[in-house]
Amino acid sequence: MFEDKTLTQKELWYALEPKLFGIGTESFVVGSLEFYLSYALLNKKLLCLDMGHFHPTELVSDKISSILTFSDELLLHVSRGVRWDSDHVVAYNEELQSVFNEINRAEAFSKVNIAFDFFDASINRIGAWVIGARNTLKAILVSLLEPVELLRKVEREGDWAGRLGYLEELKSLPFGAVWDRYCEMNGVPVRDKWISEMRVYEKDVLSRR
Ligand SMILES: [Mn+2]
């Protein structure tokens, strides 16, 4: 569908982002998932999944593999929902991890265009940006640590208890040490050291504006 387009081309892409609104418009929302998914597939546009614009019990991680079955690419708005509202600072939570696990398991990092849009006007904006960016990168890194081949093998063998067992054991492996090492290798602050750097930047740069 988008075979002649790559991330390096400065071509204007159109994406449609469905939303489930919770304030007064429940009875009629033009940009529903059903409407935009159908429109995007029919008119060869990208569908954008905003992690904060679905029903609180509806998971974006559940939708990725199904949509990629019919669309070559996808736009992912990495965000954190609060009720039906989006654009809150990305937290490292189960759904964030599940989204990237799904992308990795589907070998779809080249098909999912990952984008940010989040803020919190009540906190330092550098802090908001860094917290959300680090959490997203951490979730991507942790997804890449998953032994997907092993999981596929036990699944193919019909060893469901084995699959669930591995998935559960994976959750408490020491991924924090890998993340720390990754930060160290890339010359960025390890663990909470970025917080003091943020404070210095706030004092020396932001306060002068
Ligand atoms: Mn959005």
Residues whose N, C-alpha, C, O or C-beta is under 5 A from the ligand:
A	BS01	MN	D50 H77
